[in-house]
């Protein structure tokens, strides 16, 4: 028997490992039954939201400290100092999102109006180990999830009414960027501190040096205003400016305030 070449071994391995159509469809449907959930709240509410996650058996979540972007004049007028915010994110089944949002709203209702905002972003891909964590519970809720998936498919053109605009700029340019964004129709934003890095090829291609200290600004916008906001930011604070800004957006398919009032 002739010894198999390395190429034939690789080809055979790839052929044997290719999933059939049913397997691919199943994985795709399971992926679409998961949502990335964002909660933007005051920092002092983090423990309250964490308690809800524990009660609802949320598998894992992440908490990032952030800043609100209200102007200093408004904060002084209201008698507030700098607004410490938290961005809490988690992965959850589509069928479990309404329950999670409802329970968080119940807990935060004591904080009165303006408790915060929550929204979800659909997934385009996820690594297998993370998907396996949800697979058993997805199968238990297969009928509900299938109905939910069908409804989402039928209303695909209607469900995306908002977008999450994400801007990444050099540290110190957030106030200028938010002034530009408000002038184009944005109502506010949340700022996360970040650290930047880039491959040398990208730096040479854009002709810019990458500053390590970055600020990431999250702006929730209705779909009609998104293009104007992004264009204004790109023109005033784009890669060729001192801010060296990068701006992109993600579709938001669920959005709700976290106060019942």
C-alpha positions as CSV (number, residue, x, y, z in Angstrom):
1,X,0.0,0.0,0.0
2,X,1.3,3.4,-0.9
3,X,2.1,5.8,1.9
4,X,-0.3,8.6,2.0
5,X,1.1,12.1,1.2
6,X,0.8,14.9,3.7
7,X,-1.6,16.7,1.4
8,X,-3.9,13.6,1.1
9,X,-4.0,13.2,4.9
10,X,-4.9,16.9,5.3
11,X,-7.6,16.7,2.6
12,X,-9.0,13.5,4.1
13,X,-9.1,15.1,7.6
14,X,-10.9,18.1,6.2
15,X,-13.4,16.0,4.3
16,X,-14.2,13.8,7.3
17,X,-14.6,16.8,9.6
18,X,-17.0,18.7,7.4
19,X,-20.4,18.8,9.1
20,X,-23.5,17.8,7.2
21,X,-26.2,20.3,6.3
22,X,-28.4,19.4,9.3
23,X,-25.5,19.8,11.7
24,X,-24.6,23.2,10.3
25,X,-28.2,24.4,10.5
26,X,-28.5,23.2,14.1
27,X,-25.4,25.1,15.1
28,X,-26.5,28.2,13.3
29,X,-29.9,28.1,15.0
30,X,-28.3,27.6,18.4
31,X,-26.0,30.6,17.8
32,X,-29.0,32.8,16.9
33,X,-30.8,31.8,20.1
34,X,-28.1,33.6,22.1
35,X,-27.9,37.3,22.7
36,X,-25.2,39.6,24.0
37,X,-26.9,41.7,26.7
38,X,-25.7,45.2,27.7
39,X,-26.8,47.0,30.9
40,X,-25.6,50.6,31.4
41,X,-26.3,51.6,35.0
42,X,-24.9,53.8,37.8
43,X,-21.9,52.2,39.5
44,X,-23.7,51.9,42.8
45,X,-26.3,49.5,41.2
46,X,-23.7,46.9,40.2
47,X,-24.3,44.7,43.2
48,X,-28.0,44.8,42.7
49,X,-27.7,43.6,39.1
50,X,-25.2,41.0,40.2
51,X,-27.7,39.6,42.7
52,X,-30.2,39.2,39.9
53,X,-27.7,37.4,37.7
54,X,-27.0,35.0,40.6
55,X,-30.7,34.3,41.1
56,X,-31.3,33.8,37.4
57,X,-28.2,31.6,37.0
58,X,-26.5,33.7,34.4
59,X,-23.4,31.7,33.5
60,X,-20.9,34.5,33.3
61,X,-20.9,38.3,33.0
62,X,-18.5,41.1,32.9
63,X,-18.4,44.5,34.7
64,X,-16.6,47.5,33.3
65,X,-16.3,50.9,35.1
66,X,-17.3,53.8,32.8
67,X,-18.2,57.5,32.8
68,X,-21.3,59.3,31.7
69,X,-20.9,62.1,29.2
70,X,-23.3,64.7,30.6
71,X,-21.6,68.1,30.4
72,X,-20.1,69.6,33.6
73,X,-22.6,72.5,33.4
74,X,-25.6,70.1,33.5
75,X,-24.0,68.1,36.4
76,X,-23.4,71.3,38.4
77,X,-26.9,72.4,37.7
78,X,-28.3,69.1,39.1
79,X,-25.9,69.1,42.0
80,X,-24.1,66.0,40.9
81,X,-20.4,65.2,40.6
82,X,-18.9,63.1,37.8
83,X,-21.2,60.2,37.0
84,X,-19.6,56.9,37.6
85,X,-21.2,54.3,35.3
86,X,-21.0,50.6,34.9
87,X,-21.3,48.6,31.7
88,X,-22.4,45.1,32.6
89,X,-22.5,42.5,29.8
90,X,-23.6,38.9,29.6
91,X,-24.5,36.1,27.2
92,X,-28.0,34.8,27.5
93,X,-30.6,32.7,25.6
94,X,-33.1,34.7,23.5
95,X,-35.9,33.1,25.4
96,X,-34.4,34.1,28.7
97,X,-33.7,37.8,27.9
98,X,-37.2,39.1,28.7
99,X,-37.2,37.4,32.1
100,X,-33.7,38.7,32.9
101,X,-34.7,42.3,31.9
102,X,-37.9,42.1,33.9
103,X,-36.1,41.0,37.0
104,X,-33.4,43.6,36.7
105,X,-36.1,46.3,36.3
106,X,-37.9,45.1,39.4
107,X,-34.8,45.3,41.5
108,X,-33.8,48.8,40.1
109,X,-37.3,50.3,40.4
110,X,-36.4,51.5,43.9
111,X,-33.8,53.8,42.3
112,X,-36.6,55.7,40.5
113,X,-36.6,57.1,37.0
114,X,-33.3,57.0,35.0
115,X,-32.1,53.7,36.6
116,X,-30.3,52.9,33.4
117,X,-30.8,51.2,30.0
118,X,-30.5,47.7,28.6
119,X,-30.2,46.4,25.1
120,X,-29.2,43.3,23.2
121,X,-26.9,42.7,20.2
122,X,-27.3,39.6,18.0
123,X,-24.3,37.2,17.7
124,X,-22.7,36.5,14.3
125,X,-20.4,33.8,15.7
126,X,-19.3,32.1,18.9
127,X,-16.6,29.6,19.9
128,X,-17.8,26.0,20.5
129,X,-16.9,25.7,24.2
130,X,-19.1,28.7,25.0
131,X,-21.9,27.4,22.9
132,X,-21.8,24.0,24.7
133,X,-22.4,25.8,28.0
134,X,-25.8,26.7,26.7
135,X,-26.6,23.7,24.6
136,X,-28.3,21.6,27.2
137,X,-30.6,24.4,28.4
138,X,-31.3,25.4,24.7
139,X,-32.4,21.9,24.0
140,X,-34.8,21.9,27.0
141,X,-36.4,25.0,25.6
142,X,-36.3,23.9,22.0
143,X,-40.0,24.5,21.3
144,X,-40.0,28.0,22.8
145,X,-36.7,28.9,21.2
146,X,-37.9,27.7,17.7
147,X,-41.0,29.8,18.0
148,X,-39.0,32.8,19.1
149,X,-36.5,32.3,16.2
150,X,-39.4,32.1,13.7
151,X,-40.9,35.3,15.0
152,X,-37.6,37.1,14.7
153,X,-37.1,35.9,11.1
154,X,-40.6,37.1,10.1
155,X,-40.0,40.6,11.6
156,X,-36.3,40.9,10.6
157,X,-36.9,44.2,8.8
158,X,-38.8,45.7,11.8
159,X,-36.7,44.7,14.8
160,X,-33.6,46.7,14.2
161,X,-34.7,50.2,15.2
162,X,-31.6,51.2,17.0
163,X,-27.8,50.9,16.7
164,X,-24.9,50.9,19.1
165,X,-22.3,53.3,17.7
166,X,-18.8,52.5,19.1
167,X,-16.1,55.1,18.8
168,X,-12.5,54.5,19.8
169,X,-10.3,57.7,20.1
170,X,-7.1,58.8,21.8
171,X,-7.5,59.7,25.4
172,X,-8.7,63.2,26.1
173,X,-10.9,63.7,23.0
174,X,-14.1,62.4,24.4
175,X,-15.7,65.8,25.2
176,X,-15.0,67.1,21.7
177,X,-16.3,63.9,20.1
178,X,-19.5,64.0,22.2
179,X,-20.1,67.7,21.3
180,X,-19.8,66.7,17.6
181,X,-22.1,63.7,18.2
182,X,-24.8,65.8,20.0
183,X,-24.7,68.3,17.2
184,X,-25.5,65.5,14.8
185,X,-28.4,64.2,16.9
186,X,-26.9,62.0,19.6
187,X,-28.5,62.2,23.1
188,X,-25.5,61.0,25.2
189,X,-22.9,58.3,25.6
190,X,-20.9,56.2,28.0
191,X,-17.1,56.2,28.1
192,X,-14.8,53.2,28.8
193,X,-11.1,53.5,29.3
194,X,-9.1,51.2,27.0
195,X,-5.7,50.4,25.8
196,X,-4.8,50.4,22.1
197,X,-2.5,48.3,20.0
198,X,-2.0,47.7,16.3
199,X,0.0,45.6,13.9
200,X,2.9,47.6,12.4
201,X,1.3,47.0,8.9
202,X,-1.9,48.7,10.0
203,X,0.1,51.7,11.3
204,X,2.0,52.0,8.1
205,X,-1.1,51.7,6.0
206,X,-3.0,54.4,7.8
207,X,0.1,56.6,8.2
208,X,-0.6,57.1,11.9
209,X,1.1,56.1,15.2
210,X,-1.1,54.3,17.7
211,X,-1.4,55.9,21.1
212,X,-1.7,53.3,23.8
213,X,-4.3,55.1,26.0
214,X,-7.7,55.1,24.4
215,X,-11.2,55.9,25.2
216,X,-14.2,53.9,23.9
217,X,-17.5,55.7,23.7
218,X,-20.8,53.8,23.4
219,X,-23.6,55.8,21.8
220,X,-27.1,54.3,21.5
221,X,-28.8,55.9,18.5
222,X,-32.0,55.4,16.6
223,X,-31.4,54.0,13.1
224,X,-32.5,57.2,11.4
225,X,-29.8,59.3,13.1
226,X,-27.0,56.8,13.0
227,X,-25.5,57.7,9.6
228,X,-25.4,61.5,10.3
229,X,-23.8,60.9,13.7
230,X,-21.1,58.5,12.3
231,X,-20.3,60.8,9.4
232,X,-19.9,63.8,11.7
233,X,-17.6,61.9,14.0
234,X,-15.6,60.5,11.2
235,X,-15.1,63.9,9.5
236,X,-14.1,65.7,12.7
237,X,-12.3,63.0,14.7
238,X,-11.3,60.4,12.1
239,X,-8.0,58.6,11.7
240,X,-6.3,61.6,10.1
241,X,-7.2,63.9,13.1
242,X,-5.4,64.1,16.4
243,X,-8.1,62.0,17.9
244,X,-7.3,59.2,15.5
245,X,-10.9,58.0,15.8
246,X,-12.3,54.7,14.6
247,X,-16.1,54.5,14.5
248,X,-18.4,51.5,13.7
249,X,-21.9,50.3,14.7
250,X,-23.7,47.2,15.7
251,X,-27.5,46.5,15.3
252,X,-29.5,46.5,18.5
253,X,-32.6,44.2,18.5
254,X,-34.0,44.9,22.0
255,X,-33.9,48.0,24.0
256,X,-35.6,49.0,27.3
257,X,-35.3,51.5,30.1
258,X,-34.6,49.9,33.5
259,X,-37.2,51.9,35.4
260,X,-40.9,51.1,35.3
261,X,-41.7,54.8,35.6
